[in-house]
């Protein structure tokens, strides 16, 4: 939709006057001529969800921006329906979904007994999970990764994790990176034709660590590259790694941190206030049109008077401006 038609839509939607009276001349002046480019951009940004028919759209300039729902961990209501509400309020249309709320919604026993949990996971009906898929679809939110599963689980439990993943429409499950996990999980990924997507913390800063060794276990193993942790641990530009391994990177966790040599090293910062080359990462993915999900992970300290939903929304706006800069 052309910009002027979008603006007219917004003005009509919110019953805003489309013309104003010039007090000096007494003439009616079209309101659009009085709106600056900056205000127009702001209006369009604020109303993105409304224009999309009350469904969020966080794909900017061809790059799918999302979030890991861990970002909302500080919110008071941790039920799955509440988390879905937080996602929509933030204007996000695709997520990495934490498995805990998913299993709670499906009725997992509140027990620490591994055998009790194993029995439930290997016998539970998939109907509840189908309901979750419908609930998210109705709000216009896709689930691209499910954070569920553990290499220490039994074979039956790992099969369960992949079955839930498939029903939710996700393309893979994610877990912490290690060669041991890669060796254990690769046959299951091949069996289910879904990815195992490995996430890093500070491992890249440790001697002997290698992404390539992990990926060598099979083509269904991918990376959930945490660019912030990578930079914070190594001081290296994540773009060099992304350039080299882009075809094995399924998603990138976007966060801003200081580097290891900063006066306050490896510290989470608000977007744009740290040293991680966040904008450069976006531009690299966008320029090359790589199908890599870029997921916000809110880890910096939430300012007084704010909350996780407001901060994730700020991060979304930062990402939008990085990918759709005002000219």
N, C-alpha and C positions, 0 to 999 in steps of 0.2 A: 504494500500500500504506500503511495507517495506520501511524503512528509506532511503536506498541507491537508491531505485527506485524513491522515492519522490525527492531526490536531483537531480538525472539525469533529471527528468521532469522540475525542476526549472531551471537548467542550460540550457537545450534546449529552454525553453520558453523565456528566456531572452538573448539568444545567448551568454552565458558565456562560455569561454574556459573550456574544461573538462580535459585538461592536461597542464603542464607548463614545461619549459626547466630548468633543473638544470645547472646553469652557470658554476659550478666547474667541473662537470663530462661530461657535454654535453648530458646527457641522458634525455629523456622525462619521467616525473614523473606524474602518475595519480593525477589530481587535488584533488580528494576526500581524498587522503591520507594526504593532506596538510591542510585540514579544521578541526579546533578544534570542539569538541562537542558543545561548547558554540556558535560558529558561525553557526553551522548547525542548532541548535535550533532556533537561531535568524532568520535565513533564512526561515525556515519552518513557524515560527510565522508570519513573515511579509507577506508571500505569501499564507496564509490560504485562503483568499477570492479568489485568482486567482486559486488555486488548485480546489476549489469547483465550478469552472466554472463561475466565476464572481458573484457568489451569496454568501452572508455572511454565516458563520456558527459559532455561539457563544455558542455551546453546548460543554462543556469541561468536560471530565471525567464523563459523564452521567448527569451533572448538566446544566440546561438551564440558561445561563446568558443573560439578556436583559437590557433594560433601560426603564424608563418612559420618554416620549418625552418632558416633562417639562424640562429635562436636557438641551435642546437646546433653551431655552427661550431667551437667550442673542444673538442668531444669527440674522443677519439683516433681512433675508427673513423668514417670519413665515408662508408661504403658505404650504399646505399639501405636494405638490410635492417636495418642498425644504427640508422639514422635513424628507421625505422618503430618499432623497439624503444624508442627514446628518447621518441617521441610517446606510445606506449601507457603507458610508465612514468610520464609526466607527467599521465596521465589525460585526454588530449585526443582528441576525436573528429572534428575537421575541421581541415584545414591549408591554408596557402598553401605549396605545395611548390616548392623551388628546382629549377631545371632541370638544373644540373650533375650531381648524382647520378643523375638520371633518364637522362640521355644516357650516362653512364658505364655504368650497368646495361645499357643497350641496346647497348653495344659501340662507342661513338664512338671513332674513331682518336685516339691521343694525339699530336696534331699541331697546330702553330700555323699551318699552311698553310691559308689561307681556302678555296682551291679543293678541297683534300682534304676539308675539313669539309663544304663545300657538296655535293660529290658523295655523301658518306655520307648527309647529311640528306635529300637528294632521291631516294634510292634504297633506304633502309633499310626492312625489313619492319616492319609495325606489331605483329607477334606479341609481341615483347618488351614492348611497352607494354601490351598486353592482359594480359600476365602481371603487370605492376605493378599494374594495376587489381584483379586477383584477389587479389594479395598484401595490398593495403590493405583491400579489402572483407572479407577473412577476419579481419582484426584489428579491424574495426569503425571504420575511419578513412576519412572522406571527404576528397576533394581538391576544394576549392572554387575555388582559383586555382592556375594553373601559371605560375611565373616563368620563362618561356622565350620567346625571340624578341628581335629587335632591328630597329629601322626601317632600319638599314643593310644588313640581309640582302637577298638576292635574293628575287624573288617566290616562287620555288619553296621556299626555306627558310622564308619566312613561312607559306606554305600548310602546310608540314610542322609548324610549331609549333602551328597551329590544329588540325591532324589529331590530333596527340598529345594536345592539350588535350581534344578531344572524346572520345577513347578512354579517357582517365583519368577522365572524368566531371566535369571541371572546367567552370566556367561562363565562363571567360575567361582570357586571359593578361595578365600585368602587366609594366610597364616604366616607366622614368623619364618624368616628365611634361615635355612641351614642345609648342609649336604645330606644330613640324616633324614630330614623331612622330605627332601627331593627324592631320595632313594625309596622311601616308604610310599610316597603319594603318587609317583609317576604312573605305576600300573593302574591305579584307580582313575586317574585322569584319562588315560587311554581307553579304559573300559567304558567310562560314561561320556566320553567325547566332550568333556568340559575342562576348563583350565584350572590348574592350581596356581594361584597368583601370590608370589612371595613378597612379603613386606619387610623392609629393613628398618632398624633403629641405628645404633652406632656401629654395627658390625663392619662397615666399610673402612673404618678408621683403625681396625685391628690388623696386626701383621698376619699375612697369609690368607686373608679373606679374598674371595674372588666370586663375583657374580657369574662369571663364565663357567666355573666348576659346577655351580648349582644348575644352571641352564643346560649343561651338557647331558643331564640325565634324561632329557626327552623334550620333544617339541611342544608338548601340552603344558609345559611349565613356563610361566611368565612372571614378570616383575610388577609389583605394586611399589614403584620407586618412591620412597619418601625423600623428596629433594631437600627438604629442610634438614632432616637428620643427616643426610649424606653430606651436605655442605657444613653443617655444624661439627661433624666428626672429622672431616678431612680438609676442609678449606678449599676443596676443588670445585670448579664450576660444574654443576650438574649437567649443563648443556653438552659438554664434551661426551659424557657417558650416554646421554639421551641420543645424541647424534650417532654414536657407535652401536647402541643396542635398541634403537627405536622399534625394530620389528619384533622385539621380545619384551617390550614394555606395554602392559595393558593399561595401566593407570599410573598417575603421579599424584602423590600427596603434596598439596600446595600449602606451604607455611613459610613464614619469614623468621630467620634466626640470625644471630651473630655467628661469626666464624670462630674457629678454635684459638685464634691468636688475638681476639678482641680483648679489651680490658675486662669485659663481662662476657666470657666465652660461652658459645653454644647455648644462647638464651633465646627463648621464644619472644618475638616482638609482634606488634600490630603490623598488618600488611603495609609495606612501604617504609617502615622504620628500621628494619634490620638490614642485613648485608646479603641475604640470599637473592640471586638474580631472578626474581619471580617474573618480571616483565619479559626478560630475555627468554625464559622458558616458554611463556605463552607465545611469543613471536616465532620461536623456532618450530613449535608444534603447528601453529597456524600457517606459517609460510610453506611448510612441507606437506600440509594437509594429512598429517598422520592421524589415524583413528585412536588417539590416546585420550582416555578420560582424565580430566584434571580436577581432582577432588580436594576441596578445602578441608583442612583439619584444624579446627580451632583449639590451640593449645596455649596461647598467650593469656595472661591474667586478665580477666574481665573487669573493665573499669567500674568504679562505684556508680550505681544508678542504672547500669545496663544489665543485660542478660545475654545468654548464648544465642537466642534467636536474633536479637538486635545486632550482635557482633558478627554472626554468620551473614546476615543481610548486608552489613558494611563490607564484608569480604567479597560477597557476590558483586556488589557495586564496583569494588576495586578491580575485580577480574573483568567485568564488563567494560570498564573504561580502558583497561589494558588492551583488550581485544577489539574494541570499537571506539578508538580515540576520537575526540571532537576535533574537527579540522577547521 
